[in-house]
Amino acid sequence: MENADLNITVVQANLQWEDRIANFEHLENLIDRATPVTDIIVLPEMFPTGFSMNASKMAEMPEGPSYLWMKRLAKKYETAVVGSVITRETHLEEPDRFYNRLYWVFPEGDYEVYNKRHLFSFANEHQYYSSGNRRLIIMYKGWRICPLICYDLRFPAWSRNHDFESGTENVFDLLIYVANWPKARSRAWVNLLEARAHENQVYTCGVNRVGNDGNDIGYSGDSKVFSPKGEPLFEFMPHEEGVKTISLDMESLKRFRDKFPVANDSDGFELKV
């Protein structure tokens, strides 16, 4: 259906360190208690494990247990389910490669993937994971949606509402960032989410975790959704676990872009990946 409202559900949770089964149970309990009527459920980055560099031990093969759990949840709630998982790919005559891989699982169980482009070298993520080189834009219920992962938020060119090949502007309506973004940099998280909404004239959703991870790094959550005008549509209290759903309005997005057509004055560029 074209131009319908889109219901998006954000899950802000405390993740158990490298304990896939415990996280599946806890996340599903949170969602079950909320019983959302929704189109998309969004989970944090590396929701089965926390932000672990223990790739060789924690990685799953493609379509592994986390995908199968997401597929079951998508069927149960008749919704898309989004989140990132440590994934291993085996290549003939080459070492295995590990990815911080976002799965977008449709209600019917089919899926698309996005491999995190910007690896967080400050935490040595680049030493354990391979970088992606292809952005994903999902067509879903009349909406064009670009899902990205955590550190990608700091790189506006990669988040640009722009087709890198054709030069077309306004190629998506919603940006989603799944994250494990530490409390120490929470101000940057909030400010950058708002900036991405303003500069791209899109709804922007950031989903983060709470609690402490296995490296004793603390997370305050601060999951938020901003309107295309940069207005906060909802937010969690710091350190709050919970599930919240909001409806996004396509018609107001179109009216805003028509009234204030910023994309007409944008700079063209070539992005090297």
C-alpha positions as a LaTeX table, in Angstrom:
\begin{tabular}{lrrr}
\hline
Residue & $x$ (\AA) & $y$ (\AA) & $z$ (\AA) \\
\hline
Met1 & 0.00 & 0.00 & 0.00 \\
Glu2 & 1.43 & 3.36 & $-1.02$ \\
Asn3 & 1.82 & 6.36 & 1.28 \\
Ala4 & 0.41 & 4.63 & 4.38 \\
Asp5 & 1.61 & 5.39 & 7.87 \\
Leu6 & 4.39 & 3.11 & 9.08 \\
Asn7 & 4.45 & 1.74 & 12.63 \\
Ile8 & 7.97 & 1.20 & 13.96 \\
Thr9 & 8.76 & $-0.53$ & 17.25 \\
Val10 & 12.03 & 0.16 & 19.09 \\
Val11 & 13.42 & $-2.37$ & 21.58 \\
Gln12 & 15.88 & $-0.85$ & 24.08 \\
Ala13 & 17.29 & $-3.70$ & 26.17 \\
Asn14 & 20.09 & $-4.80$ & 28.43 \\
Leu15 & 22.02 & $-7.46$ & 26.50 \\
Gln16 & 23.68 & $-10.43$ & 28.21 \\
Trp17 & 27.33 & $-10.76$ & 27.25 \\
Glu18 & 27.90 & $-13.43$ & 24.59 \\
Asp19 & 24.79 & $-15.36$ & 25.65 \\
Arg20 & 22.61 & $-15.84$ & 22.60 \\
Ile21 & 19.87 & $-17.93$ & 24.24 \\
Ala22 & 19.48 & $-15.56$ & 27.20 \\
Asn23 & 19.17 & $-12.59$ & 24.83 \\
Phe24 & 16.58 & $-14.34$ & 22.65 \\
Glu25 & 14.47 & $-15.09$ & 25.73 \\
His26 & 14.83 & $-11.64$ & 27.27 \\
Leu27 & 14.12 & $-9.74$ & 24.06 \\
Glu28 & 11.10 & $-11.86$ & 23.22 \\
Asn29 & 9.74 & $-11.41$ & 26.75 \\
Leu30 & 10.05 & $-7.63$ & 26.43 \\
Ile31 & 8.27 & $-7.66$ & 23.08 \\
Asp32 & 5.58 & $-10.08$ & 24.26 \\
Arg33 & 4.74 & $-7.85$ & 27.23 \\
Ala34 & 4.38 & $-4.85$ & 24.90 \\
Thr35 & 2.37 & $-6.84$ & 22.30 \\
Pro36 & 3.00 & $-4.24$ & 19.60 \\
Val37 & 0.81 & $-3.85$ & 16.54 \\
Thr38 & 3.56 & $-2.78$ & 14.19 \\
Asp39 & 5.24 & $-3.00$ & 10.81 \\
Ile40 & 8.88 & $-3.14$ & 11.95 \\
Ile41 & 10.60 & $-4.32$ & 15.15 \\
Val42 & 14.12 & $-2.90$ & 15.52 \\
Leu43 & 16.70 & $-4.52$ & 17.83 \\
Pro44 & 20.13 & $-3.18$ & 18.86 \\
Glu45 & 23.43 & $-3.90$ & 17.14 \\
Met46 & 24.80 & $-7.42$ & 17.83 \\
Phe47 & 21.68 & $-8.17$ & 19.87 \\
Pro48 & 22.57 & $-11.87$ & 20.41 \\
Thr49 & 25.99 & $-11.16$ & 21.99 \\
Gly50 & 26.66 & $-7.52$ & 22.76 \\
Phe51 & 29.47 & $-5.69$ & 20.95 \\
Ser52 & 31.93 & $-8.57$ & 21.05 \\
Met53 & 35.25 & $-8.87$ & 19.25 \\
Asn54 & 35.21 & $-12.62$ & 19.91 \\
Ala55 & 34.19 & $-13.20$ & 16.32 \\
Ser56 & 35.67 & $-16.68$ & 15.82 \\
Lys57 & 33.74 & $-18.07$ & 18.80 \\
Met58 & 30.48 & $-16.14$ & 18.53 \\
Ala59 & 29.96 & $-15.99$ & 14.75 \\
Glu60 & 27.08 & $-17.76$ & 13.06 \\
Met61 & 26.90 & $-19.00$ & 9.52 \\
Pro62 & 24.41 & $-17.17$ & 7.24 \\
Glu63 & 20.83 & $-18.15$ & 8.12 \\
Gly64 & 22.07 & $-19.33$ & 11.52 \\
Pro65 & 20.18 & $-19.42$ & 14.84 \\
Ser66 & 19.75 & $-15.65$ & 15.17 \\
Tyr67 & 18.24 & $-15.37$ & 11.70 \\
Leu68 & 15.95 & $-18.31$ & 12.47 \\
Trp69 & 14.85 & $-16.64$ & 15.72 \\
Met70 & 14.19 & $-13.37$ & 13.86 \\
Lys71 & 12.25 & $-15.30$ & 11.21 \\
Arg72 & 10.07 & $-16.90$ & 13.89 \\
Leu73 & 9.47 & $-13.51$ & 15.55 \\
Ala74 & 8.59 & $-11.94$ & 12.18 \\
Lys75 & 6.01 & $-14.64$ & 11.54 \\
Lys76 & 4.64 & $-14.44$ & 15.09 \\
Tyr77 & 4.01 & $-10.68$ & 14.89 \\
Glu78 & 3.50 & $-10.46$ & 11.11 \\
Thr79 & 6.15 & $-7.76$ & 10.96 \\
Ala80 & 9.66 & $-7.11$ & 9.70 \\
Val81 & 12.45 & $-7.67$ & 12.26 \\
Val82 & 15.78 & $-5.83$ & 12.06 \\
Gly83 & 19.05 & $-6.21$ & 13.98 \\
Ser84 & 22.71 & $-7.10$ & 13.52 \\
Val85 & 24.47 & $-10.43$ & 14.13 \\
Ile86 & 28.10 & $-11.62$ & 14.07 \\
Thr87 & 28.25 & $-13.65$ & 10.86 \\
Arg88 & 30.92 & $-15.89$ & 9.35 \\
Glu89 & 31.41 & $-16.49$ & 5.64 \\
Thr90 & 33.64 & $-19.26$ & 4.38 \\
His91 & 35.47 & $-18.77$ & 1.09 \\
Leu92 & 37.36 & $-21.46$ & $-0.80$ \\
Glu93 & 41.16 & $-21.14$ & $-0.49$ \\
Glu94 & 40.74 & $-18.00$ & 1.66 \\
Pro95 & 40.50 & $-17.42$ & 5.42 \\
Asp96 & 37.00 & $-17.12$ & 6.83 \\
Arg97 & 35.60 & $-13.61$ & 6.95 \\
Phe98 & 33.51 & $-12.18$ & 9.76 \\
Tyr99 & 30.91 & $-9.45$ & 9.37 \\
Asn100 & 28.84 & $-7.28$ & 11.65 \\
Arg101 & 25.79 & $-8.07$ & 9.54 \\
Leu102 & 22.35 & $-6.51$ & 9.71 \\
Tyr103 & 19.48 & $-8.81$ & 8.84 \\
Trp104 & 16.22 & $-7.33$ & 7.59 \\
Val105 & 13.75 & $-10.20$ & 7.91 \\
Phe106 & 10.37 & $-9.77$ & 6.22 \\
Pro107 & 7.15 & $-11.20$ & 7.72 \\
Glu108 & 7.23 & $-14.05$ & 5.19 \\
Gly109 & 10.77 & $-15.02$ & 6.31 \\
Asp110 & 12.76 & $-13.88$ & 3.29 \\
Tyr111 & 15.49 & $-11.36$ & 4.09 \\
Glu112 & 18.09 & $-8.83$ & 2.98 \\
Val113 & 21.46 & $-8.12$ & 4.59 \\
Tyr114 & 23.77 & $-5.16$ & 5.09 \\
Asn115 & 27.39 & $-5.52$ & 6.24 \\
Lys116 & 28.59 & $-2.66$ & 8.45 \\
Arg117 & 30.64 & $-0.25$ & 6.36 \\
His118 & 32.46 & 1.78 & 9.03 \\
Leu119 & 34.29 & $-0.43$ & 11.50 \\
Phe120 & 35.09 & 1.10 & 14.89 \\
Ser121 & 38.90 & 1.03 & 14.95 \\
Phe122 & 38.92 & 2.66 & 18.41 \\
Ala123 & 37.69 & $-0.73$ & 19.70 \\
Asn124 & 39.74 & $-2.70$ & 17.10 \\
Glu125 & 36.61 & $-3.81$ & 15.26 \\
His126 & 38.54 & $-3.57$ & 11.98 \\
Gln127 & 40.97 & $-6.26$ & 13.19 \\
Tyr128 & 38.22 & $-8.87$ & 13.52 \\
Tyr129 & 35.58 & $-7.95$ & 10.96 \\
Ser130 & 35.49 & $-7.21$ & 7.24 \\
Ser131 & 33.90 & $-4.00$ & 6.00 \\
Gly132 & 30.86 & $-3.91$ & 3.75 \\
Asn133 & 30.81 & $-1.94$ & 0.50 \\
Arg134 & 27.12 & $-1.93$ & $-0.45$ \\
Arg135 & 24.38 & 0.14 & 1.09 \\
Leu136 & 20.94 & $-1.43$ & 1.42 \\
Ile137 & 17.66 & 0.34 & 0.65 \\
Ile138 & 14.56 & $-1.66$ & 1.49 \\
Met139 & 11.22 & $-1.16$ & $-0.27$ \\
Tyr140 & 8.56 & $-1.99$ & 2.30 \\
Lys141 & 4.89 & $-1.05$ & 2.55 \\
Gly142 & 5.33 & 1.95 & 0.26 \\
Trp143 & 8.38 & 3.22 & 2.21 \\
Arg144 & 12.03 & 3.32 & 1.17 \\
Ile145 & 14.20 & 2.50 & 4.19 \\
Cys146 & 17.98 & 2.60 & 4.66 \\
Pro147 & 19.21 & 0.54 & 7.66 \\
Leu148 & 22.75 & 1.22 & 8.93 \\
Ile149 & 24.86 & 0.20 & 11.92 \\
Cys150 & 26.17 & 2.30 & 14.83 \\
Tyr151 & 29.48 & 3.96 & 13.78 \\
Asp152 & 28.03 & 4.58 & 10.30 \\
Leu153 & 26.16 & 7.43 & 12.00 \\
Arg154 & 29.36 & 9.51 & 12.14 \\
Phe155 & 29.81 & 9.46 & 8.35 \\
Pro156 & 27.24 & 11.70 & 6.64 \\
Ala157 & 28.28 & 10.86 & 3.09 \\
Trp158 & 27.38 & 7.18 & 3.62 \\
Ser159 & 24.05 & 8.26 & 5.19 \\
Arg160 & 23.30 & 10.74 & 2.41 \\
Asn161 & 19.82 & 10.59 & 0.89 \\
His162 & 21.39 & 10.14 & $-2.52$ \\
Asp163 & 21.91 & 7.37 & $-5.07$ \\
Phe164 & 25.67 & 7.07 & $-5.49$ \\
Glu165 & 25.43 & 5.77 & $-9.06$ \\
Ser166 & 22.68 & 7.87 & $-10.65$ \\
Gly167 & 23.05 & 11.01 & $-8.52$ \\
Thr168 & 19.32 & 10.94 & $-7.70$ \\
Glu169 & 18.29 & 12.66 & $-4.46$ \\
Asn170 & 15.63 & 11.65 & $-1.93$ \\
Val171 & 16.02 & 7.91 & $-2.45$ \\
Phe172 & 14.80 & 6.89 & 1.02 \\
Asp173 & 12.25 & 8.08 & 3.58 \\
Leu174 & 13.54 & 6.51 & 6.79 \\
Leu175 & 17.04 & 5.99 & 8.21 \\
Ile176 & 17.50 & 3.32 & 10.89 \\
Tyr177 & 20.65 & 2.94 & 12.98 \\
Val178 & 21.05 & $-0.13$ & 15.20 \\
Ala179 & 23.75 & 0.48 & 17.79 \\
Asn180 & 25.82 & $-0.34$ & 20.86 \\
Trp181 & 26.74 & 3.31 & 21.48 \\
Pro182 & 28.43 & 3.93 & 24.86 \\
Lys183 & 27.08 & 6.32 & 27.46 \\
Ala184 & 30.37 & 8.30 & 27.34 \\
Arg185 & 29.43 & 9.55 & 23.86 \\
Ser186 & 25.66 & 9.80 & 24.28 \\
Arg187 & 25.61 & 13.51 & 23.45 \\
Ala188 & 27.18 & 12.79 & 20.07 \\
Trp189 & 24.65 & 10.00 & 19.47 \\
Val190 & 21.67 & 12.28 & 19.99 \\
Asn191 & 23.13 & 15.23 & 18.09 \\
Leu192 & 24.16 & 13.13 & 15.10 \\
Leu193 & 20.77 & 11.42 & 14.86 \\
Glu194 & 19.09 & 14.82 & 14.75 \\
Ala195 & 21.61 & 16.07 & 12.17 \\
Arg196 & 20.98 & 13.09 & 9.87 \\
Ala197 & 17.24 & 13.83 & 10.03 \\
His198 & 17.73 & 17.51 & 9.15 \\
Glu199 & 20.23 & 17.11 & 6.33 \\
Asn200 & 18.45 & 14.20 & 4.64 \\
Gln201 & 14.85 & 15.29 & 5.28 \\
Val202 & 13.94 & 11.81 & 6.53 \\
Tyr203 & 12.59 & 10.16 & 9.62 \\
Thr204 & 15.59 & 8.94 & 11.60 \\
Cys205 & 15.47 & 6.12 & 14.13 \\
Gly206 & 18.35 & 5.21 & 16.46 \\
Val207 & 18.08 & 2.02 & 18.55 \\
Asn208 & 20.64 & 1.51 & 21.31 \\
Arg209 & 21.14 & $-0.82$ & 24.28 \\
Val210 & 21.41 & $-0.24$ & 28.03 \\
Gly211 & 23.46 & $-1.87$ & 30.80 \\
Asn212 & 27.14 & $-2.81$ & 30.92 \\
Asp213 & 28.87 & $-5.16$ & 28.50 \\
Gly214 & 31.60 & $-7.74$ & 29.14 \\
Asn215 & 34.26 & $-5.03$ & 28.94 \\
Asp216 & 32.43 & $-3.02$ & 31.65 \\
Ile217 & 31.46 & $-0.34$ & 29.12 \\
Gly218 & 28.19 & 1.34 & 30.09 \\
Tyr219 & 25.28 & 2.17 & 27.79 \\
Ser220 & 22.50 & 4.61 & 28.62 \\
Gly221 & 20.28 & 3.78 & 25.65 \\
Asp222 & 18.91 & 7.14 & 24.46 \\
Ser223 & 17.01 & 5.43 & 21.62 \\
Lys224 & 15.09 & 8.07 & 19.68 \\
Val225 & 13.05 & 8.77 & 16.58 \\
Phe226 & 13.33 & 12.18 & 14.90 \\
Ser227 & 10.99 & 13.69 & 12.34 \\
Pro228 & 12.32 & 15.02 & 9.00 \\
Lys229 & 12.35 & 18.44 & 10.68 \\
Gly230 & 14.60 & 17.12 & 13.45 \\
Glu231 & 11.82 & 17.04 & 16.04 \\
Pro232 & 12.06 & 14.25 & 18.65 \\
Leu233 & 8.97 & 12.06 & 18.28 \\
Phe234 & 9.69 & 9.90 & 21.30 \\
Glu235 & 12.56 & 8.96 & 23.55 \\
Phe236 & 13.39 & 6.60 & 26.38 \\
Met237 & 14.56 & 7.66 & 29.79 \\
Pro238 & 18.31 & 7.05 & 30.30 \\
His239 & 18.99 & 3.40 & 31.22 \\
Glu240 & 15.33 & 2.46 & 30.69 \\
Glu241 & 14.54 & $-0.96$ & 29.28 \\
Gly242 & 11.43 & $-1.11$ & 27.21 \\
Val243 & 9.55 & $-1.34$ & 23.94 \\
Lys244 & 7.94 & 1.67 & 22.26 \\
Thr245 & 5.99 & 2.01 & 19.02 \\
Ile246 & 5.36 & 5.12 & 16.95 \\
Ser247 & 3.51 & 5.80 & 13.72 \\
Leu248 & 5.34 & 7.69 & 10.97 \\
Asp249 & 3.35 & 9.81 & 8.51 \\
Met250 & 4.38 & 9.71 & 4.85 \\
Glu251 & 2.12 & 12.57 & 3.76 \\
Ser252 & 3.69 & 15.06 & 6.18 \\
Leu253 & 7.13 & 14.01 & 4.92 \\
Lys254 & 6.10 & 14.68 & 1.30 \\
Arg255 & 4.54 & 18.03 & 2.15 \\
Phe256 & 7.69 & 19.13 & 3.96 \\
Arg257 & 9.96 & 18.15 & 1.07 \\
Asp258 & 7.68 & 19.89 & $-1.43$ \\
Lys259 & 7.53 & 23.07 & 0.64 \\
Phe260 & 11.25 & 23.14 & 1.46 \\
Pro261 & 13.08 & 21.29 & $-1.38$ \\
Val262 & 16.61 & 21.24 & 0.03 \\
Ala263 & 17.65 & 18.39 & $-2.28$ \\
Asn264 & 17.44 & 20.76 & $-5.29$ \\
Asp265 & 20.57 & 22.54 & $-4.06$ \\
Ser266 & 22.64 & 19.55 & $-2.99$ \\
Asp267 & 26.21 & 18.87 & $-4.09$ \\
Gly268 & 26.96 & 16.05 & $-6.46$ \\
Phe269 & 29.81 & 13.71 & $-5.53$ \\
Glu270 & 31.33 & 10.31 & $-6.25$ \\
Leu271 & 31.74 & 7.97 & $-3.30$ \\
Lys272 & 34.67 & 5.55 & $-3.47$ \\
Val273 & 33.99 & 2.25 & $-1.68$ \\
\hline
\end{tabular}
